[in-house]
């Protein structure tokens, strides 16, 4: 991860030297020297990152270097901020004013800070050299753009292995009127494919023809009863969406109960963890009605039997050795026919030119012109690797993704060498992160910012990556005139191909949303916490503040510098939010990303700490909030580094004129709630870097909206 941070900061400094040269007056030479020092140490970091798990000293150096890289970015951006931050003036006028008042002492102080950072990096580099860490060849990493796969998802097809009997049994149970089970439960440990099987079952043609309505809701460990009921009802009676969203809890329970009696419905409650979760929902589901069905997925058999002792409980088993081998072959090799020569093991033919999906993971034909050989040694190694997967499809799929880009022997050695204190399945999943190239690691960890089971809009997450600086064009991309959005999509595609991210597609075959499997999210969040990449704060109804559910997560209050913060708000009295935010204190000074999750009412005063403290903020997600006094405070205009702002779903009347100061803004989502009329002021044309603008469904506008903008996407 440190390699990713240092590489990203180094490229960011290079970009600042070009784009913000006029604001680096007096220190540009020192910034160039710092950038060169960062480039020098990058070569040592790949080996250092690999050794940090086994060597405490190396781990300390890597952590120190990561913080120094972040500090370097802070120093440069703070210097630029002093130039740019003049209320009521545009950025060029502010610069002129600053230079007029700037003293040699100020320039000297910043220069001294940069020199100190450069010296610290140099000392760490020499320590690594003395310790025997040597720089590795960077050619492959720098040529990333030329080799990055460019893949499409047209005509993708799911292919399950070892689940045919389960499919047949569950479909028959749902469509046969002689079957009297009201509740059908699929239970098994995480990663077995319970959710995938449930999706496959309700998509079966017989099932679709046998029911009038279908609804799906993810329950998970953190759930909100009203949100679940609304989600189900909106799917069962989509023409009454507006009415449903305004219902109070008793109305929601009553309406859902009656619909299941009147219509032949199937409702899927995915990933129920506890009996308490069912107790909160049970009043909405009539148990005596056999026409409508309830399909449950859970990791706990007791929960399945508790929901309905007379229901059908289907245990999802682990894959057999042969099924595991079949799935691994499909994941690690293209879909091909097998030839059986006498002298060697089976050969895999080249196959068709269409893409394949194995349990939601897209595969494309590779190794064109070659026929990969599965000889006896390869088969032996494959079965040895599969022992570590325990017949769990998720682990096998991830392992297959590793085998695409590594020799089989190397993967086996890596799994045995690292992560000795983890379970075998955890080793496989952890290695999938360890094996990622540097530019993909922050993108993967960033997905941990979102709640469990969240369906993350691909367009938004890609633009968040861009705003954070994770996605940078290299020489190959610039030469081929590749758009930064296309490179970001390539990053996501690579994570999908490695089996680490699951996706849904729109009708045109483009990725619509992405999400993480529970086990993969646990890896993501725990790694992000350990790397000081992300903090998650859960603010509960009684002002009880919790850290992330991961057991390895450090307390947010103890983190000296928070770079990314997700706030999960579950409260009705939002006055409690202010002391909760104050707990974070000075750590907010270094925030780059802040995301709010939860639909609550907020006042300007409550969010004032954000706009006064978070001067380096680049990504701000204020979705689904109800603004009591209509508008954002004027101080939002002080966030001059802000590149991404989303108010989607919020109840708000408009933006302050100070938004015109946000000259770095690239992505602006104003698709607010229809509950209030939204006023778009004539300041958006000042946002010269704006590339994506989403306007409200209804709005008033005065003056010019966005002027003549060739690269703006509406």
Secondary structure, 3 states (H helix, E strand, C coil): CHHHHHHHHHHHHHHHHHHCHHHCCCCHHHHHHHHHHHHHHHHHHHHHHHHCCCCHHHHHHHHHHHHHHHHHHHHHHHHHHHHHCCCCCCHHHHHHHHHHHCCHHHHHHHHHHHHHHHHHHHHHHHHHHHCCCCCCCCHHHHCHHHHCCCCCCCCCCEECCCCHHHHHHHHHHHHCCCCCCCEEEEECCCCCCHHHHHHHHHCCHHHHHHCCEEEEEECCCCCCHHHHHHHHHHHHCHHHHHHHHCCCHHHHHHHHHHHHHHCCEEEEEEEECCHHHHHHHHHHCCCCCCCCEEEEEECCHHHHHHHCCCCEEEECCCCCHHHHHHHHHHHHCCCCCEECCCCCCCEECCCCCCCEEECCEEECCCCCCCCCECCHHHHHHHHHHHHCCCCCHHHHHHHHHHHHHCCHHHHHHHHHHCCCCCCHHHHHHHHHHHCCCHHHHHHHHHHHHCCCCCCEEHHHHHHHHHHHCCCCCCHHHHHCCCCHHHHHHHHHHHHHHCCCCEEEECCCCCEEEEECCHHHHHHHHHHHHHCCCCEEEEECCCCCEEECCCCCCCCHHHCCCCCEEEEEECCCCCCHHHHHHHHHHHHHHHCCEEEEECCCEECHHHHHHHHHHCCCCCEEECCCCEECCCECCHHHHHCCCCCEEECCCCECCECCHHHHHCCCCCEEECCCCCCCCEEECCCHHHCCCCCEEECCCCEEECCCCCCCCCCCEC
